[in-house]
Amino acid sequence: MSFNYSFSVVKGTQANREYYIAMVPLGILTKLFQNEEEYIAPEYRAQRCINETRIPEIRDYILNNRNTYVFSALSASIDGNVHFKESNIDRNLGILEVDMDAIFLINDGQHRKAAIESAIKEAPELAKETIAIVLFKDEGLQRSQQMFADLNKHAVKSTMSLSTLYDNRDDLANAVKEVVFKIPFLSKYIDKEKDNLGKNSLKLFTLANFLRANRRIIRSSNVGQEDTLFLIQYWSAVFSNVTEWDKLEKRLLPKCSLREDYILTLSVTLQAFGRLGYYFYESKSDIAILKQLADIDWMRANKEWFGRAVDNQGKIISNEDAIIKMCNLIKIKLGIQLSREEEVKENEIRR
């Protein structure tokens, strides 16, 4: 029996089965793994079909972060003869010899692998870098399918709020975090980890929703220091000129009342303020007029919100149409002329 592949590995045990961890050069991934034919019915293969639209994003992540990119290990099964030769130093260290005719099947990481192959075409020097692969002995199609299911069903994607907090590459995310840091009200009432708040939460907004509001203002991936300063000035004016938020800080208005009786903590309202911010960002208008926010009736029962953020049954509307119509009313209250698109929305309400 001859073996042709040799990998330096660490041996481990899970569920009474041996497995191995190898460091493999990126350049040989194409040789090791053969792509399954997509025309094979799902029940006869152990992987999903490649989603080609995901590849460019992952590839560009590698190419744009050559000195800082990071990937977790791939998981794969080996269908063929293997032999582990332990070292004299440690019985769990050694060489894994694999028959040249063996088939390597990816159980987890097929999109990472495809993106790496695509990135190497543009940056050949990547071929010498390595990635960890967890190697299991293949035990048939049913076992491989079960491994795919087990590896994927317990994966929990991090919240958008936490991803925003930890992402130091995104200019807007960095700007938003600086805004939150510089404005005490936001720093106190924004949840930086959760995407959804419970009714008894001590927070009023999520970092994810605040990021979305700022995307409505800065509609570019390039965010400079002037943009950040504008965001700080704009949101400072918004939060300092709404009377109810000031009353909350002075404990003159209970948080439960603010949530139940007013529209100020709603996602649709925050997005409407984001849309309003774009007007000031583009027109360079004086944000001093935001002092008039104090004169607006923010009560949920205010009939002016009906047909905008509240439907005829008193339920909150949170779609894009509602965001535009809410922003329209705020603009009207501030004496700002509506755009043609916004006038069309006002005519809908009048009808």
KOLSE-355716 format. One record per residue (C-alpha): residue number from 1; chain; x, y, z. Coordinates in steps of 0.02 Angstrom, whole numbers. Layout:
% residues N
(pt NUM "A" (X Y Z))
...
//
This chain:
% residues 351
(pt 1 "A" (0 0 0))
(pt 2 "A" (76 166 -53))
(pt 3 "A" (38 338 16))
(pt 4 "A" (71 497 -81))
(pt 5 "A" (3 642 23))
(pt 6 "A" (93 683 185))
(pt 7 "A" (31 811 311))
(pt 8 "A" (107 864 475))
(pt 9 "A" (-40 851 593))
(pt 10 "A" (-102 853 771))
(pt 11 "A" (-214 705 815))
(pt 12 "A" (-369 721 921))
(pt 13 "A" (-523 622 971))
(pt 14 "A" (-707 668 963))
(pt 15 "A" (-851 548 994))
(pt 16 "A" (-725 405 999))
(pt 17 "A" (-667 448 823))
(pt 18 "A" (-493 507 778))
(pt 19 "A" (-472 668 680))
(pt 20 "A" (-322 771 626))
(pt 21 "A" (-278 955 608))
(pt 22 "A" (-161 1003 467))
(pt 23 "A" (-90 1168 405))
(pt 24 "A" (-112 1167 216))
(pt 25 "A" (-43 1293 89))
(pt 26 "A" (-183 1390 6))
(pt 27 "A" (-110 1349 -164))
(pt 28 "A" (-150 1163 -154))
(pt 29 "A" (-333 1177 -103))
(pt 30 "A" (-387 1161 -284))
(pt 31 "A" (-288 999 -303))
(pt 32 "A" (-354 925 -142))
(pt 33 "A" (-538 962 -161))
(pt 34 "A" (-641 917 -312))
(pt 35 "A" (-801 1016 -334))
(pt 36 "A" (-957 912 -329))
(pt 37 "A" (-1065 918 -483))
(pt 38 "A" (-1212 1033 -449))
(pt 39 "A" (-1331 929 -554))
(pt 40 "A" (-1324 788 -427))
(pt 41 "A" (-1484 784 -323))
(pt 42 "A" (-1462 851 -145))
(pt 43 "A" (-1495 681 -65))
(pt 44 "A" (-1344 608 -158))
(pt 45 "A" (-1217 738 -107))
(pt 46 "A" (-1149 802 59))
(pt 47 "A" (-1140 988 24))
(pt 48 "A" (-1248 1132 -33))
(pt 49 "A" (-1220 1206 -206))
(pt 50 "A" (-1096 1349 -214))
(pt 51 "A" (-1180 1519 -206))
(pt 52 "A" (-1073 1614 -331))
(pt 53 "A" (-1134 1783 -270))
(pt 54 "A" (-1045 1756 -102))
(pt 55 "A" (-874 1727 -179))
(pt 56 "A" (-826 1906 -233))
(pt 57 "A" (-864 1977 -60))
(pt 58 "A" (-755 1849 29))
(pt 59 "A" (-619 1863 -105))
(pt 60 "A" (-614 2053 -90))
(pt 61 "A" (-604 2038 99))
(pt 62 "A" (-442 1940 77))
(pt 63 "A" (-370 2055 -56))
(pt 64 "A" (-415 2216 35))
(pt 65 "A" (-345 2156 201))
(pt 66 "A" (-187 2065 150))
(pt 67 "A" (-100 2096 316))
(pt 68 "A" (-248 2069 432))
(pt 69 "A" (-371 1945 354))
(pt 70 "A" (-415 1793 459))
(pt 71 "A" (-505 1629 421))
(pt 72 "A" (-564 1490 533))
(pt 73 "A" (-520 1309 491))
(pt 74 "A" (-601 1210 351))
(pt 75 "A" (-677 1041 394))
(pt 76 "A" (-656 895 275))
(pt 77 "A" (-677 707 261))
(pt 78 "A" (-552 590 177))
(pt 79 "A" (-624 447 75))
(pt 80 "A" (-473 334 55))
(pt 81 "A" (-330 249 145))
(pt 82 "A" (-242 349 281))
(pt 83 "A" (-104 308 403))
(pt 84 "A" (-45 409 552))
(pt 85 "A" (139 399 598))
(pt 86 "A" (162 470 772))
(pt 87 "A" (320 566 816))
(pt 88 "A" (444 519 950))
(pt 89 "A" (406 681 1043))
(pt 90 "A" (217 664 1068))
(pt 91 "A" (100 524 1018))
(pt 92 "A" (-28 654 960))
(pt 93 "A" (96 739 841))
(pt 94 "A" (149 659 680))
(pt 95 "A" (129 633 494))
(pt 96 "A" (-36 587 413))
(pt 97 "A" (-6 490 253))
(pt 98 "A" (-150 486 129))
(pt 99 "A" (-170 380 -27))
(pt 100 "A" (-155 483 -187))
(pt 101 "A" (-321 409 -246))
(pt 102 "A" (-413 469 -91))
(pt 103 "A" (-551 597 -112))
(pt 104 "A" (-557 751 2))
(pt 105 "A" (-732 816 33))
(pt 106 "A" (-765 984 117))
(pt 107 "A" (-894 971 256))
(pt 108 "A" (-882 1154 306))
(pt 109 "A" (-799 1302 218))
(pt 110 "A" (-833 1276 33))
(pt 111 "A" (-864 1463 3))
(pt 112 "A" (-703 1511 93))
(pt 113 "A" (-609 1386 -13))
(pt 114 "A" (-685 1452 -175))
(pt 115 "A" (-647 1632 -124))
(pt 116 "A" (-467 1587 -83))
(pt 117 "A" (-446 1509 -256))
(pt 118 "A" (-517 1666 -335))
(pt 119 "A" (-403 1779 -231))
(pt 120 "A" (-247 1680 -280))
(pt 121 "A" (-283 1718 -464))
(pt 122 "A" (-260 1903 -425))
(pt 123 "A" (-126 1884 -291))
(pt 124 "A" (-23 1726 -329))
(pt 125 "A" (88 1755 -176))
(pt 126 "A" (-60 1701 -69))
(pt 127 "A" (-29 1522 -125))
(pt 128 "A" (113 1505 2))
(pt 129 "A" (5 1555 150))
(pt 130 "A" (-86 1421 248))
(pt 131 "A" (-254 1377 321))
(pt 132 "A" (-300 1248 453))
(pt 133 "A" (-402 1098 397))
(pt 134 "A" (-486 979 517))
(pt 135 "A" (-479 807 434))
(pt 136 "A" (-598 664 473))
(pt 137 "A" (-599 487 405))
(pt 138 "A" (-744 470 284))
(pt 139 "A" (-880 351 343))
(pt 140 "A" (-999 363 196))
(pt 141 "A" (-1124 485 124))
(pt 142 "A" (-1246 477 269))
(pt 143 "A" (-1111 520 396))
(pt 144 "A" (-1045 662 287))
(pt 145 "A" (-1220 733 268))
(pt 146 "A" (-1244 724 456))
(pt 147 "A" (-1078 813 485))
(pt 148 "A" (-1134 953 368))
(pt 149 "A" (-1299 969 463))
(pt 150 "A" (-1214 966 634))
(pt 151 "A" (-1080 1093 586))
(pt 152 "A" (-1207 1216 517))
(pt 153 "A" (-1362 1203 626))
(pt 154 "A" (-1272 1255 784))
(pt 155 "A" (-1183 1402 703))
(pt 156 "A" (-1248 1566 776))
(pt 157 "A" (-1215 1724 678))
(pt 158 "A" (-1162 1872 784))
(pt 159 "A" (-1285 2017 798))
(pt 160 "A" (-1265 2166 683))
(pt 161 "A" (-1241 2277 836))
(pt 162 "A" (-1095 2174 901))
(pt 163 "A" (-1019 2159 727))
(pt 164 "A" (-1029 2348 710))
(pt 165 "A" (-947 2372 880))
(pt 166 "A" (-802 2258 836))
(pt 167 "A" (-780 2310 653))
(pt 168 "A" (-635 2431 638))
(pt 169 "A" (-623 2422 449))
(pt 170 "A" (-790 2502 406))
(pt 171 "A" (-775 2692 402))
(pt 172 "A" (-957 2723 441))
(pt 173 "A" (-958 2598 584))
(pt 174 "A" (-808 2689 658))
(pt 175 "A" (-894 2857 636))
(pt 176 "A" (-1055 2794 717))
(pt 177 "A" (-958 2726 866))
(pt 178 "A" (-874 2895 887))
(pt 179 "A" (-1044 2981 882))
(pt 180 "A" (-1108 2865 1018))
(pt 181 "A" (-953 2895 1122))
(pt 182 "A" (-964 3085 1105))
(pt 183 "A" (-1150 3101 1145))
(pt 184 "A" (-1186 3050 1326))
(pt 185 "A" (-1371 3015 1294))
(pt 186 "A" (-1329 2891 1157))
(pt 187 "A" (-1188 2812 1254))
(pt 188 "A" (-1309 2781 1396))
(pt 189 "A" (-1459 2718 1299))
(pt 190 "A" (-1387 2621 1150))
(pt 191 "A" (-1370 2433 1165))
(pt 192 "A" (-1205 2387 1082))
(pt 193 "A" (-1236 2199 1079))
(pt 194 "A" (-1419 2159 1044))
(pt 195 "A" (-1517 2190 885))
(pt 196 "A" (-1687 2178 970))
(pt 197 "A" (-1735 2254 1136))
(pt 198 "A" (-1857 2180 1261))
(pt 199 "A" (-1995 2288 1333))
(pt 200 "A" (-1903 2297 1499))
(pt 201 "A" (-1733 2338 1425))
(pt 202 "A" (-1635 2479 1506))
(pt 203 "A" (-1586 2536 1331))
(pt 204 "A" (-1690 2631 1202))
(pt 205 "A" (-1599 2597 1038))
(pt 206 "A" (-1482 2467 962))
(pt 207 "A" (-1315 2506 882))
(pt 208 "A" (-1373 2412 727))
(pt 209 "A" (-1525 2522 704))
(pt 210 "A" (-1425 2679 736))
(pt 211 "A" (-1300 2624 603))
(pt 212 "A" (-1444 2604 479))
(pt 213 "A" (-1505 2780 519))
(pt 214 "A" (-1332 2850 483))
(pt 215 "A" (-1323 2756 318))
(pt 216 "A" (-1469 2863 266))
(pt 217 "A" (-1362 3017 299))
(pt 218 "A" (-1191 2965 234))
(pt 219 "A" (-1228 2867 77))
(pt 220 "A" (-1049 2825 40))
(pt 221 "A" (-922 2696 98))
(pt 222 "A" (-793 2835 117))
(pt 223 "A" (-824 2930 278))
(pt 224 "A" (-703 3070 322))
(pt 225 "A" (-676 3169 481))
(pt 226 "A" (-789 3309 420))
(pt 227 "A" (-929 3182 397))
(pt 228 "A" (-902 3118 574))
(pt 229 "A" (-906 3294 644))
(pt 230 "A" (-1069 3327 552))
(pt 231 "A" (-1147 3170 625))
(pt 232 "A" (-1094 3221 800))
(pt 233 "A" (-1167 3396 778))
(pt 234 "A" (-1328 3334 698))
(pt 235 "A" (-1369 3198 824))
(pt 236 "A" (-1319 3310 969))
(pt 237 "A" (-1447 3436 907))
(pt 238 "A" (-1580 3302 886))
(pt 239 "A" (-1560 3228 1059))
(pt 240 "A" (-1541 3393 1149))
(pt 241 "A" (-1695 3474 1070))
(pt 242 "A" (-1826 3340 1100))
(pt 243 "A" (-1906 3385 1266))
(pt 244 "A" (-1958 3208 1312))
(pt 245 "A" (-1780 3143 1305))
(pt 246 "A" (-1726 3283 1421))
(pt 247 "A" (-1868 3240 1539))
(pt 248 "A" (-1811 3058 1539))
(pt 249 "A" (-1637 3109 1591))
(pt 250 "A" (-1707 3218 1731))
(pt 251 "A" (-1820 3074 1786))
(pt 252 "A" (-1975 3178 1750))
(pt 253 "A" (-2036 3049 1624))
(pt 254 "A" (-2032 2861 1661))
(pt 255 "A" (-1949 2753 1530))
(pt 256 "A" (-2103 2640 1517))
(pt 257 "A" (-2210 2792 1478))
(pt 258 "A" (-2088 2851 1346))
(pt 259 "A" (-2098 2680 1263))
(pt 260 "A" (-2286 2658 1274))
(pt 261 "A" (-2353 2833 1250))
(pt 262 "A" (-2230 2912 1129))
(pt 263 "A" (-2157 2866 959))
(pt 264 "A" (-1981 2924 1002))
(pt 265 "A" (-1905 2753 1037))
(pt 266 "A" (-1974 2670 880))
(pt 267 "A" (-1858 2609 743))
(pt 268 "A" (-1960 2701 612))
(pt 269 "A" (-1932 2865 705))
(pt 270 "A" (-1745 2843 715))
(pt 271 "A" (-1741 2805 528))
(pt 272 "A" (-1847 2961 494))
(pt 273 "A" (-1717 3064 588))
(pt 274 "A" (-1585 2981 480))
(pt 275 "A" (-1679 3035 323))
(pt 276 "A" (-1695 3210 395))
(pt 277 "A" (-1508 3212 427))
(pt 278 "A" (-1474 3181 243))
(pt 279 "A" (-1566 3342 202))
(pt 280 "A" (-1450 3443 316))
(pt 281 "A" (-1297 3347 256))
(pt 282 "A" (-1333 3381 73))
(pt 283 "A" (-1404 3557 84))
(pt 284 "A" (-1280 3620 215))
(pt 285 "A" (-1429 3704 299))
(pt 286 "A" (-1411 3775 474))
(pt 287 "A" (-1453 3640 600))
(pt 288 "A" (-1504 3775 723))
(pt 289 "A" (-1683 3754 662))
(pt 290 "A" (-1684 3585 749))
(pt 291 "A" (-1728 3683 906))
(pt 292 "A" (-1906 3676 840))
(pt 293 "A" (-1908 3488 872))
(pt 294 "A" (-1959 3537 1049))
(pt 295 "A" (-2126 3602 980))
(pt 296 "A" (-2177 3438 898))
(pt 297 "A" (-2306 3327 983))
(pt 298 "A" (-2221 3157 991))
(pt 299 "A" (-2366 3070 1078))
(pt 300 "A" (-2420 2908 993))
(pt 301 "A" (-2600 2968 1006))
(pt 302 "A" (-2563 3125 905))
(pt 303 "A" (-2675 3106 752))
(pt 304 "A" (-2543 3189 643))
(pt 305 "A" (-2446 3023 648))
(pt 306 "A" (-2596 2925 584))
(pt 307 "A" (-2569 2872 405))
(pt 308 "A" (-2384 2899 430))
(pt 309 "A" (-2314 2792 571))
(pt 310 "A" (-2481 2732 642))
(pt 311 "A" (-2619 2643 546))
(pt 312 "A" (-2806 2656 572))
(pt 313 "A" (-2802 2518 704))
(pt 314 "A" (-2669 2609 802))
(pt 315 "A" (-2530 2489 752))
(pt 316 "A" (-2356 2551 711))
(pt 317 "A" (-2302 2554 528))
(pt 318 "A" (-2116 2532 502))
(pt 319 "A" (-2091 2518 314))
(pt 320 "A" (-1998 2637 199))
(pt 321 "A" (-2159 2728 156))
(pt 322 "A" (-2187 2765 340))
(pt 323 "A" (-2009 2830 360))
(pt 324 "A" (-2033 2953 217))
(pt 325 "A" (-2203 3013 281))
(pt 326 "A" (-2138 3033 458))
(pt 327 "A" (-1990 3134 396))
(pt 328 "A" (-2110 3238 291))
(pt 329 "A" (-2208 3292 444))
(pt 330 "A" (-2050 3335 539))
(pt 331 "A" (-1991 3439 390))
(pt 332 "A" (-2157 3529 380))
(pt 333 "A" (-2148 3569 566))
(pt 334 "A" (-1972 3637 541))
(pt 335 "A" (-2025 3741 390))
(pt 336 "A" (-1921 3641 265))
(pt 337 "A" (-1984 3629 87))
(pt 338 "A" (-2025 3453 30))
(pt 339 "A" (-1951 3372 -124))
(pt 340 "A" (-2061 3318 -270))
(pt 341 "A" (-2057 3138 -210))
(pt 342 "A" (-2107 3192 -36))
(pt 343 "A" (-2251 3298 -103))
(pt 344 "A" (-2318 3143 -190))
(pt 345 "A" (-2320 3053 -22))
(pt 346 "A" (-2412 3201 58))
(pt 347 "A" (-2543 3195 -78))
(pt 348 "A" (-2572 3011 -35))
(pt 349 "A" (-2611 3061 144))
(pt 350 "A" (-2726 3203 91))
(pt 351 "A" (-2824 3085 -20))
//
